[in-house]
Every structure is written in C-alpha cells, then in structure tokens.
Amino acid sequence: RVASAFVALGVRKIRLTGGEPLLRRGIERLVAMLAAIDPAVDLTLTTNGAGLARKARELKDAGLKRVTVSLDSLDDATFRRMNGVDWPVSRVLEGIAAARGAGLAPLKVNTVVRRDVNEASVLPLARWARAEGLVLRFIEFMDVGDTNAWRLDEVVHRAEILARIDAEMPLEPVPPAYPGEVADRFRYRDGSGEIGVIASVTQPFCGACTRARLSAEGELFTCLFAARGTDLKGPLR
C-alpha cells in the first residue's frame, strides 16, 4: 500500500532490505505484490546471502530484478568475525552463484570496511570481483541506527581504499548514473570493470540524497543515521 503511493508520486526504485529480508516468511509473495505495482519499477533486494542459494529462483520468478549481496571478506575466519553468527563465507558464494544463475542481474556486492578487522580484504575482494565481472562497492564503517558501537578510528577512509586498489589496478572516476547516486564510481583503466565507494563518513552526500526507508514498524526514515522516524502506520490505518 505504501509502495503503491510512493510509485504514484514518482518513485522508480524499491529495495527490500533489513536486517535480513530473506528471513521473512512469504518473502516471494511480498516481492510478487510489489512487482505487480508497476513493471517499470526497479525492484531489488539487499541480502547477507545466507539463504540466497535456495531462494534465488523463486525470487526471480516472483518478479525481483536484481540483488545486492553483503560480503565483507573472502577469508573465512575474517568473514565469520565480521558477520558475528559464525556461518561460512562459502554460503554467500553459493548464493551469489545461484543468483547469477537465476538471472538476478546486474548483481552487486557490498563490503563494509572496518579497520583492524577486514581492511586486508580490500585488494583480494577487488581482484575477485574484477575476475568474476561483478560490481563491488566498498562502504565506510558507519553508525547505522546507533546500534553497532561505532568508533571513528575504525573507519577506513575512502581515499585509503581507493589508493590500495589504484596502486595495483589503476582507476579513473565515472560520472554518476543518476542524480543522488550514493556510491562514487570508478572504473579500471583497462576497461575490465568498476568499483564504487560509499563514503558516508568522510564525504557525506546528504545534500543530494533521494532515499527514504520504511521500517518493519511502519516508520518512515529519511536518513540511515536517524534513531527516530515518522509514523505512517497510524495514518494508514
């Protein structure tokens, strides 16, 4: 109902996120309901990938167009440390393969970079994504929702991430694909792909932001850093 109202007002992109959206019972039905609103809407989903291998085909059949998968390291020990629930990186790689096989494309991979935890994974991930033909986006560690004990000294800055990659695989900037795009895009100079960096901490993009988030409790948030939103469930009822 809310998505329909937003689409009627001009929204052309809807993303299911979380938490982890694949934990929701009947996620395929929700995808089908959203896909039926307007076939021109870019309907996508962000997932940790743990349940993607068994859900990818059903999601595609329901009308999902593409997925973004969170992958913070290819090293299993580092990955387990980052995810905090001790499940293996192989599950995510299986999910990525299943999504590609189902035609959920273009598939993007998000990596949150945290100092002294997974910064050594930046180059291995860049090499892997380049070889696999995947778009990789690095995200500065940030205090989303005031829940992750965030500290500024744990942020690996955008400039450092780019310098690490550019030293081995030279990069050049790419213009934004649309107004308000949150990732700064860079392509490899040899034409072998691209990466993005979301620098919410060191280079905030608030002035051009076009995003809003509807929580499971029915609150509308206009900023990921916000702790409180605007109730839509009450007026809707």
RAPEHU-V102139 format. One record per residue. D_CENTER is the distance of its C-alpha to the mean C-alpha in whole Angstrom. Layout:
D_CENTER
D_CENTER
This chain:
24
22
20
23
24
21
21
25
24
22
19
17
14
13
9
10
8
10
12
11
12
14
17
18
21
22
18
19
22
19
17
21
22
19
20
23
23
23
22
21
18
14
13
10
8
5
8
9
11
14
16
14
17
20
18
16
20
20
17
18
21
20
19
15
14
11
8
5
6
6
10
11
15
17
20
20
22
19
17
19
19
16
15
18
19
21
19
19
17
19
17
14
16
18
15
13
17
17
15
16
19
19
18
14
14
13
10
7
7
5
8
10
13
16
20
22
20
17
18
20
18
16
19
19
15
16
19
18
15
18
20
18
17
13
11
10
8
10
9
12
13
14
16
13
16
19
18
17
21
19
21
21
23
20
18
18
18
17
20
21
17
19
22
22
20
23
26
25
23
24
22
22
20
19
20
17
16
17
18
16
13
11
10
14
14
17
19
21
24
26
23
22
18
16
13
11
11
10
13
14
17
19
18
17
16
18
21
19
16
16
13
15
14
16
16
18
21
21
21
19
17
17
16
13
16
18
20
22
21
24
25
25
26
29
30
29
31
